[in-house]
């Protein structure tokens, strides 16, 4: 007969797993939610899988492929549908071929073949390398604009460093880039429990694996910041509970390029691509922040009343 202690422990773990799933459900959009969202919309993103011998990469794109590409890279946990508001924006659709991607380990994106034995892909370099085939989809005569949010920001930067001649500009929103400021929470250690992981979404387990290797991975990225020459904008919120606001100070210290600028939104939270959509759009459409001979700019604003 099962002991009371065993039953109590099992109940505790199940309750904890349920709580963790609930906490992070807002960062993961289900296929059912996507289907409902686009049920009555005339214009919908086209989903496709890019495949080669070692990779399956899931993307959703919208806008003519002859337009300049806007590549969107999500954080952790997350998915390509985390940029749904940008994909749906009619003004952006007229000016860009918008491509949102599921990073390896999320959605239907995965490495296979000889790399199949690796349960999680925590290497920033490997994550970035997996995104390179997307550049082949750029049919325009212009370079690609790369936008990365949260954990997706350092991956975006590494990707840009691999193909600087093909990139027009890099935008990092709420970036998690300082290896000394990696945040851990009361539930972080429980997310590593193998029993609890059985009841958690795969994306959450992938995010946990990334978190516990992230600091070491970010240390490897220091040379990338020093050599970054592509026009770069870093946007950080002062009320961000996921990315420490001082990540922007790390960027200022380590990005040596004079073609970099920094925007600090005192009252903004983590999801700036949602709370400050109009600002993001203006940057992309008017290209006003990326001019020749740009110098380092530190812009402070009281925008961001919506918070996270």
N, C-alpha and C positions, 0 to 999 in steps of 0.2 A: 504494500500500500504506500502511496506517495506520502512523504512527510509534509507536515505543515510548513516547515522551513523551505522546502523545495517549491511548494505551491506559492508561498509568499514571494520568494525570489523571482519565480516565473512571472507572477502578476506584476511585480515591480518593473521588470525588464519590458514587458509588453506595454505597460502604461507609459514608460519612458520613451519607447519607440514611437508610440502614438503621438506623444507630445512633440517629439522632434520632427516627425512628419508634418504635423500641423504647423509648427513654427516656420518651416521652410517651404510650405506648399505654395505660398504666393510667388516664389521665385521659379516655380516650375509650372508651365502651362501645358495641360493635357491635350491629347489629340481631340478629345471630345469638345473641349473649350475652343480649340482652333476651328473645328468644323462648325460649331454654333456661331462663332464670331463672323465667319465668312459666308454663312448660309444665304444671306440676302444681298451680298455685295457683288456688284457687277465686275469689278476689277479685283483679282485675287493674285497673290504671289504664286509663282510656279515652283513646285518642289521637285528636286532632282537629287540623285546620288552620283557623285563623282567617284569612279572606281579605277583602280589600277592594281598592280600585283600585290601591293602591301597595304592598300588603303580603301576605305569606303567613307566618303565625306558627304554628309547631308547638308543641303543648302536650300534656301528659299529666295527667289529673286523676283523683282518686279521693275518695270521700266524697260525701255528699248535697250538691247545690248550694244547698240551703237553709241549710247550716251556714256559719259564718263562714269567709271565705277565708283560706288561708295560701298566699302566693305565693312561690315559690322561684326565685332567679335565680343561674345558675352563673357560674363564672369563665372563664379562658382558659388552655389549651384546656379544653373541657368540653362537657357536654350536659345536657339535662333529666334524663337517667338517672343523673347524678352524685348525685342526691338519692334514689336508689332505696330506701335504708334508711328515709327519712322517709315516702316514698310507701307503703311496705309496713307501716308501723307501725299495728297495729290500734287502739291507744289514740288516736293522732292522727286516724285515719280516722273515729272516732266523734265527734270534736269539731270537725273542720275539713273544709272542702272544699279539699283540697290540690291546688294547681295548680303544676306544674313546667314551665318554658318553655325552649325553645331560643332563645337570643338570635339576632338577625339575623347571618347569616354562619355559623351552626352548624346541623347537621342539615338540616331542610327549611325553616327560616326564612330568608326573604330579602325584600329590597325589590325592587320591579319598576317597570314603567312608566317615568316620566321619570328615576328614580334608578337604573335598571338598569345604566347605564354605569359606575357606581361599583363597582369590583371588591371592595373591602372597606369596611365601615362602621366607621370608627374613632372617630367622634364619639360621645361619651357622651350628649350631648343627643339625637341621632338614635336611638341605641340605646334610650334611655329612652322617647322618644316612641313608638317602635314597640310598646312594651309596654302602652300606655294602653288598647287595646281589651279587655285582659283584665279590667279593672275592670267591664266590662259583664256579665261572667259571674257577678258577685257577686249572688246572689238573696236573701241573708240581709238582716236589718235591722241588721247590725253592720258595722263598718269592717274593712278588710283589714289583715292582718299581713304585712309584707314582710320577707323574709329574703334577703340577698345575701351570697355568699361570694367572697373573693379579688377578682378583677377585676369580679365582679358586684356588689360592695358599693357602689362609687361610682355605678354605674348605678342601683342600688336607691335610693340617696339622691337622685339627680336625679329619679327617677320619683316619689318621695314628695314632693319639692318642687313637682312639677307638680299633684299632687292631695292636698294635705295634709288637706283636709276629708273624704277618703275612706279615710284610713289611720289605723289604731289605733296601730301601733307599727312601728318599724324596728329590725331586728337585723342587724348587720354582723359577719360571722365571718371572721377572718383577712383583714381588709380591706387592699387596696393603694390607699392614698389620698394618701400624701405624695409630691408631685412630685419632691422632692429625694432620695427613697429608692428610685427605680425600679431594680430589679436587672437586670443584664445578665450573661450567662454566656459561657463560651468558645465555645459553639455558636450564640449568638444571631446573630452576623453571617452564619454559614453558612446560617441559616434564611431569609435574604433573597436568597440566590443563586437566580436564576431557573431554572437547570438542576436544582439540588437540589430546588426546590419541585415540580418535575414528579413527583417520586417520594414526596412527603410527603402525608399526609392533608390535605384541604382545611381542616379545623379547625385544624391546626397552622399553616398559612400565614396563616389569619385571625388567630390568636393573635399571630403574629410582627408582622403589620401593626399590631395594636392596641398591642403593646409599644413600638414605635418612635414612636408618637404619644401614648402614655399620659401622659407627664410634662406635655406641653403641654395635654392635655385636662384633667388634674387641676388645673392652675392656673386654668382657667376655672371650676372648681367651688368655689373659695374662698367666694364669696358664699352658696352653698348651705349650707355648714357654719355660717356666721354667722347665717343666718336659719332654721335647722332648729328647729322647735318640737315636732314629733311626738316622743313618748317614744322614746328611742333607747338601744340597748345595743351596745357595741363589745366583741368578744371576740377576744383575741389570744394566741397561743402564744409562749413564750420560745424554743422550738427550731424556729421556723418558718424554713425555708431559702428560701421563695418570697416571702412578705410580711415585710419587715424588722420585727422586733418593736417598733421605735420608732414604727411607724405609730400605735400606741395613744397615744403622746405627742402626735403631730400632731393626733389627734382631740380630746384633752383641751384642747389649745391653741386650736383653731379652732371647736369646737362650743360655742357660747355658752349654749345652753339649760341650765337647771337640771333639766330632765327627761331628762338623759343620765347614763349610768353605764358603768363600764368594768371588765371582768373580764380579768385577766392570769393565764394558766395557765403557770407557769414551765417545765414539762417537756413541754408540748404542742407538736405540730408544726403542719402546715398544715391537715390534714383533720379539724378539730375536730368537724364534724358527724357524723363516723364514730367518732372516738375518744372523744368525750364526748356520745354520743347521749342518755344518761340526763339529763344536765344540760340539754341543749337541750329535751328533752321536758318537764322540770319547769318550765322557763321558760314554755313555750307552754301547757301544760295548767293549771298552777296560777296562772299570771299573777302570780306572787309578786313579780316584779321591777318591775312596772309599777303603782304605786299612785298615787293622787292626792297632790299635794304632794311628789313625790319629789325628793330632792336629789341632788347629784352624789356618787357612791359609787365608791371605788376598792377593788375586791375582789381580794386576792391569795390564791392557793391553790396547794398543791403537787400538785394533781390533774394527770393527764396523763402517766402513766408509759408509755402506749402510744406516745407521740411521733407521728411522721408516718405 
